Amino acid sequence: MSFRSTVESMSKIMDDMGITELDLERQFLFGVYRKHIHLSKQSGATVAMPAFPTSDNAKQTNSEPAAASVSGYALKSPMVGVAYLAPEPGAKPFTKVGASIKAGDTVILVEAMKTFNPIKSDKDGVVKEILVADGQAVEFDQPLIIIE
């Protein structure tokens, strides 16, 4: 059974059993694949497959979408890729909730096609919420950080 089939099967089982979150890990010759799956009754299973290998330091900080009550400016991803909150594993994160940032400050890296692209703040403000986890796959135009 392929890994994709395994993930899809696990997603169906999770939905049938009422489980909403699962962390998968599989070791390959060229690295370790890690995937956090979150099920939502509105949209079904999330089974997107990011590029191999993912970060060994993928900690779940806050992958839930921003609540409707959160106000502020949403800094969005300009590309599809993998988001990293620090310049390297174990390093201090670029920013944290409550931190003051200025326009032009790097707040996240998005890796696309083995290139790390710095995502810079468009405006001055305070980081209200970080919407992605370190090592999480992100889509084009997905909100990454809320700045107030």
ABEGO torsion letter per residue (X at the ends): XBAAAAAAAAAAAAAAAGBABBBBBBBBAAEBBBBBBBBBAAAEBBABBBBOBBBAABBBABABBBBAABBEBBBBBABBEBBBABABBGBBBABBBGBBBBBGBBABBBBBGGBBBBBBBABBEBBABBABBBGBBBBBGBBABBBX
